[in-house]
Amino acid sequence: MDEYPPGSLDLNVPFLIVSGLGTSPTKPLLTDPELRERGILVRSELSPADTREARTILRFIQEADAASLPWKPRDNPKRYKFKIKTIGREFLLPPRRAWLPDDLDVPSSALVLHSPFSPLSPGSTLYPDGLIDARWLHKHQDLLPSVCLCFYSLTSDHTLATLHDNQLKTDINAIKNAISQSGYKSRLAVVILSDQSPSTVSQFQERLENIRRSTGLDPKASLFVLPTRRTEPELETAVDNVLTAIFDQAIEYYRDLGRHVRKKRGRGIAPQPTIPPTSGTSHTLSLQGWNVRYDFKSAVLAEFRQEFDVALRSYEQAYDTLLGTDVLETIPAWSPRFNDARLLADIIAIRALKCLLLSGQSTAAVRRWQMHNDRVCDIVDRKGRGTQNYGWKAWQARWCTVMANLIEKVNFPELEPPSLLFFRPPEKNLSAERLQPWELLHHSGYWYRAAAGHLLDRRKLAQLIPEEDRKPSDESTRTGVSRKAYNYDIYMCPEPHEEYPLEGPGINHAQLIFDHLTLARTEFHKRRQKRASVELALDSCRELEKMGKWQQLLELLAPLWRDMSFRSEGWWDITEAVSWTLRNAALETGQKELVVAIDWELMNKVFSRRPGWHYDISKSLDGISVVQPPVINLDDGHLTSFVCADFIFKNEEGKSGQTCPAQLSLVSRAFPDAIPITLKSLVVEVEGGLREIHLAHKNPDGQKQTNNALELVKIALKEAEGDGNDSLADGSDEHGPLIILEAIHDLTLIPGQTRVFEFDIPLREPGDAKATSVQLSLDSETFSLTYSIKLDRAASSNQWHSSLSQKRRLIRPDPRSIRILPRPPKMEIKALQMLEQYYTNEAIQLDLDIINEEESDAIAKMDVNLHGSGAPLYQIQVAGGDKHSSSGNDDRGLLGIHLNTISASESMRVPIALDPVDGPTVLDLSIKISYYLVTDPSTPIAQEISYRLNIVSPFEASYDLLPRIHPEWPSLFNTENIQEPLDGDMIATRSRGLAQKWALVTRYASFAHEEVLVSDLDVEVISTQGNVTCIASKVEALPPNGQILSPKTIEEGHFELVSQKSSLDDRSPATADLAFVIKWRRISTPDTVLNVTTLPLPRFYVTVAEPRVLATASYPTPRSPSARPDTSPPQLLFLDITIENPSSHFLTFGLTMEPSDEFAFSGAKATTINVLPIARRSITYRLLPLVRGAWIRPTLVVRDKYFQKVLKIIPTEGIKSDKDGILLWVPPEDEGDDGNDEAAAATDI
């Protein structure tokens, strides 16, 4: 849009001038000398405000300038829009009336003067029949403000207040009168700055009211008071409020101008000029021409008011009138007014497009763009020079560029690059129509690309200009000048001798095309339209080639050439065009590596053959100065080679130590007349248990080279030490030399030939192996080339070539890979005396026999891994070597234990000792013997075996803690144990608190699969809680030789536990953690081996703070066997009830004994017992059983009198209990001592 007159296509916003802020010099509004000479001066005599706050306000106002902001269709966050110009204290308004030329004879009659921008004025460029030009737009956009905003300072000095206020009023009235006398309707707005805060400015209210009355300004729209003592955000808000208020005044100003224009149009007559034209065929502007002028003015003023729908209607009306039969059709094509009318039509169309885009009607804008293009094409074909000339193509390119510029300025959010949309969706009212793709609004890159296409056509048509028309006019004949005038359209473009001169630069078409292609490519690239972006880049490079800008071409095309996707998609014509263009640039800039790479690719016959090209890779650098031959590394990831390689194995799998046939095939797809290539070397890189294959070139000894299309050669490989550069080669040892497979042969490749090299490859390490890449090396006098081919980037041919020129297809998923099976080992591993089950707390001893059944000696290493929860540490002793121990971390593995050389048919014993395990678990012991034979050190062999060790607990136990009556009970009145310490003596502290006795009964069972010998049982007190001392002791001891425990047999152990608090003052409950210790060994192990199994007991309460009721039964002395039953006294049972009160309270208990049919009793049926604090009392009942050999149940109830709580009776010796109470055993008459035993056993229940 820059080619159109300045300001003719700008977005119209109200023009605001700001006066009285700052003292920096400003440019004058009027720059034209004649207008400046006759301009109307508006001046203020007061000095401008130059405080810090004034400069801040000026900065806020300048930031609000909307002239340089993009045209956003979405709502602006600020309501106002201004084009702001900052001036000093004076400015010039354009003259209201034009002046007469100096050489004009003044007629006797009075003359009517008009505006200097009107076609009615003789001094105007439009006189006498011009429509309108950009000067009128310039007048309202840059010369005539809608609002003049003046800033003044209000003094706070009371002594100067009256003087300054009078000066301020005089100055405001002078400016107001000057604007009024100029004849213009510009508004005046005044802002009075006060150095007070908003809360204190009210003290000047009377002065401000006096200023308002004297100046006649409206305080809501024209007079503002701005206190400046506030923060910057508050000051910015206040400035926004002022600009918002005066924006309404500006809109009203343009509304008044619009009414004036409509009023003049409504007169229906063409005004007369100041002086009628008298020269030649000149005539004044017609009425329809005046209507076009008035409609255009109405539309522009509506734009100033931001009423785009109103402006669009006026633009359309002016456009239809202009291109109608009464205006443009009446102007001859040879007249300069014809091009002026075309220019006005373009401006009206562009402004109509702007209104449509700003109102969001994108599809309608595209249609409007196409309509103007078609209509102008029709006019030019009928009245102009036609459309088959460079001038028309120049206009079409400009027309497309205008649309791109409008899209960029409007800045639709749907067309932003992050949205990745190629076009804006149509309006809702057009969504039901069947729209063509070109009717949608595409992003600006689409329009720049179209403009570049028209510029290409412009260059083609310019190059068809005859030589006689390319000469300057002064060198041509009069006939030539006439022919150029009628054959070429020079609307907004140069004449033929300037467009494409015989001598001199002329128009740089290539640069114009390149600039538009670059703009288009940028937009396409932002939206990830890669194909279009690449195409535009290639077109740009063609233009750079024409301009000879090789370095810029190289920077643009080289990345594209390397990462071009057209190769994989088969677009060889595009690839070829890019390659040749880039080669020319690389040759001109001396890029040797790039030249060789491109020549290497272009030798492929998939491209078209270039006539006269040598197709010899050794001549690639001809014409380039080579001081030192470069080393060039290429790969198939960035270019396509004319040499294809493939590598396949004949078998899918093989065994380590054996060989497998494999074939390497090289295919040349070069042009038939290309020069054969001779490779320096060839390397097949592998991964897995294979060696790299190196083939070196060897000239044939007197043998004539065959030209067969297929040549099969069998090559014998031999192992050798590689150099340090063979990073992928596998060595026999981690720190040993790298081993490769090498051979030499003729490596000459003829165009169109397939050479197949067959090898027998030794298989070494087991596992999956495959060939990964093939490296071709080539040397010439000017460079060295290495080309790498990744085999997995292309599908395998799956063909195995035989010696009879036959092919066999291998049906395998991946013939480039092979599975190497381990060589069957003959090294046997045996575990001696491996047990089915091991036990916790037992050291485990394993003996391994390693037997070499190979035919030769073996050098071996052993790896031992122990896995499982709670895996213990272990030690390995190698005969004649060091002892190896596992580490304490989580990895329980010993790797690489060197064993001595194991002779053939010999064995070696390796003991493994495992530390005891605390808990049951399952351990996996893995043994791996890695060895190689002395006769074949390159083939590793491995033998693996795993053992599962089941470790279980040999015992399980259950426990009962039964209360007993302690024989001693502490007394508060016992002073025997009280001792006073003497000076310097330390008396050992002894527990003197409450003591309670318990019986611990343990039942333990053997879960071993064999008999074990239990040598001892014990109970350990691990810890106590609650200031208590616990002592455990055995009731019964085991036999001296121990006790044999059979599998799944339950035995009992009895222990006594006495607990005593440290002080009588401490009567809180206490607990103890106990452990049951069993010392045992297997019967098969020697006596010196002793295993200790510790079984933790649950935590027990060993002292309680609540009262207890304990029941104890005793039996009398049994009668003698000789006594007669009928004469013997009856047997009595004694039931003792003991109540313990460990608390500090006096307690009262009621005891009630109910009669029973099973026994008679002697004692209180109901009684009350008082128990002092920290005391106990007992009561005895004598029972006479009425039954024999049975359990009897005394119905005894003990109740706490205070809490009315029934206490549970706890059984002790001779008594058992169930949910209903206690039970006593009455032995039969013939049991004797057995009855007492039965009662004693009852206490364990």
Secondary structure, 3 states (H helix, E strand, C coil): CCCCCCCCCCCCCCEEEEECECCCCCCCCCCCHHHHHCCEEEECCCCCECCHHHHHHHHHHHHCECCCCCCCCCCCCCCCCEEEEECCCEEEECCCCCCCCCCCCCCCCCCCCCCCCCCCCCCCCCCCCCCCCHHHHHHHHHHCCCEEEEEEEECCCCCCHHHHHHHHHHHHHHHHHHHHHCCCCCEEEEEEEECCCCCCHHHHHHHHHHHHHHHCCCCCCCEEEEECCCCHHHHHHHHHHHHHHHHHHHHHHHHHHHHHHHHHHCCCCCCCCCCCCCCCCCCCCCHHHHHHHHHHHHHHHHHHCCCHHHHHHHHHHHHHHHCCCCCHHHCCCCCHHHHHHHHHHHHHHHHHHHHHHHCCCHHHHHHHHHHHHHHHHHHHHHHCCCCCCHHHHHHHHHHHHHHHHHHHHHCCHHHCHHHCCCEECCCHHHCCCCCCHHHCEECHHHHHHHHHHHHHHHHHHHCCCCHHHHCCHHHCCHHHHHHHHHHCCCCCCCCHHHHCCCCCCCCCHHHHHHHHHHHHHHHHHHCCCHHHHHHHHHHHHHHHHHHCCHHHHHHHHHHHHHCCCHHHHCCHHHHHHHHHHHHHHHHHHCCHHHHHHHHHHHCECCCCCCCCCCCCHHHCCCCCCCCCCCEEEEECCCCCCCEEEEEEECCCEEECCCEEEEEEEEEECECCCCCCEECCEEEEEEECCCCCEEEEECCCCCCCCCCCCEEEEECCCEEEECCCCCCCCCECCCCCCEEEEEEEECCEECCCCEEEEEEEEECCCCEEEEEEEEEEEEECCCCEEEEEEEHHHCCCCCEEECCCCCEEECCCCCCCEEEEECCCCCEEEEEECCCCCEECCCCEEEEEEEEECCCCCEEEEEEEEEECCCCCCEEEECCCCCEEECCCCCCCEEEEEECCCECCCCEEEEEEEECCCCCCEEEEEEEEEEEEECCEEEEEEEEEEEEEEEEECCEEEEEEEEEECCCCCCCCCCCCCCCCCCCCCCCCCCCCCCEEEEEEEEEEEECCCCCEEEEEEEEEEEEEECCEEEEEEECCCCCCCCEEECCCCEEEEEEEEEEEECCCCCCCCEEEEEEEEEEEEECCCCCCCCEEEEEECCCEEEECCCCEEEEEEECCCCCCCCCCCCCCCCCCEEEEEEEEECCCCCEEEEEEEECCCCEEEECCCEEEEEECCCEEEEEEEEEEECCCCEEECCEEEEEECCCCEEECEEECCCEEEECCEEEEEECCCCCCHHHHHHHHHHCCC
